[in-house]
Amino acid sequence: MNSIEEFHGKEKPEGYYEKTLADLAKLNERLNAFNNINMSLSEGFPFSVKDNICVKGVETTASSKMLAGYTPPFSATAVERLGDKFGFLGKTNMDEFGFGSFGMNSAKPARNPFDERHVAGGSSSGSAIATSILKYHVSLAESTGGSIATPAAFCGVVGFTPTYGTVSRYGLIDYANSLDKIGVMARSASDIRCVYDGIKGPDSRDTTCVDNKISAGNSKRIFLIDELMHNLDDKVLSNFDVLVSKLGNMGYKVETRSISFIDKAIATYYIIAMAEASTNLAKYTGFKYGFKNSDFGMQYNEFFTSSRANFGKEAKRRIVLGTFVRSASVKNKYYNKAMKVRRHILNALNEILSQGFILSPVMPITTPKIEDMEKLTPLQIYKMDILTIPPNLCGLTHISFPYAYGGGMPFGAQLITQQFNDYALTDFVEEWEKDFSYHFKYNIGSL
Ligand code: GLN
């Protein structure tokens, strides 16, 4: 039974929601999981929504000052489709517009519930923290290049990114349209499957949303990509070796394959993502959404410069780089070339995925401390996405699940399968959960 049915079948003590909300609000002051909490929630299974997904009448900012005060007059399709069994709990903190891997690019950096000195991971930081601290809860999150898998791994929850185009993007504040995917975080694979079943399917308001049958084509073969297994932190590697041998005992055959050019995925992704982001951010000018600049005495350039000063540092960097790679003189050298390399990487991954799953850790490092992250350059940070970018670049479904604990922190592994074979991933993790129990430091709202 999933915890959604379990929750509905249980008697709630008097004042259950009030107490849960009060406990949550208190802990939120330390962890920065939520940008806003619906303190009037009084029925339904609590669900939270990443702050780049619109909820009617609720401030939605993508954690950007540029969108402060923006209150959408409609809800995203995924939110609408959840239906009456669910109750809206609040909007979760994130890296501004989805730009980041560690939850540090937000006005209020997110903190890891297992140890507050550590990052929570990003960009869907708040969704992962909320899932890790609440007993009964699921979150609608979003991934462009790893934003579901990474925070899910660092916060010890299950993070599912579906095949591109199976969940409508209507009502999502775009980061990079050809890469963005709305997905789910939960404490179990069966909760994820329940939510995914509710939100997927074609939508006339998103023409990239397709009407495909989702399969569960399981396999007993798992492949590791040789080049992705280099440069892993020793602790990550030793824990991952234990996982591999456990899977061997479960009857899986684990083999290694090579994709010599897989490292090119990073540059390819960042060129495409930044190019698309720079056009998406062009609409924020201080006129229409969120922040309104009312100083009309300024010159044209001055006006837009002062409005767009509201973007954070990482957003500005991406506007500059993204605009550059799209410019006429270098378009063939960067953007058009990146589109071709993306296709090569997809072909190489597909060849392996036609024979079985691909498995790797989620991050090459253990969960870093906030103070250590502050010392890294943007390039060092981008390079840490090497394991999560390949499936995201290619629209391939993947799931991140906790597989070990070390030094008090959870470790996450990432399993990838072919497009539209999403149920194979939830089935796999359900099987894994039979012999492995997840631990949580908090269980707010338990019954
Ligand atoms: N870290 C990647 C980036 O900054 C991915 C973020 C995401 O998936 N939104 O682009």
Residues whose N, C-alpha, C, O or C-beta is under 5 A from the ligand:
A	BS01	LIG	G98 F99 G100 S101 S123 E142 S143 T144 G145 G146 S147 D385
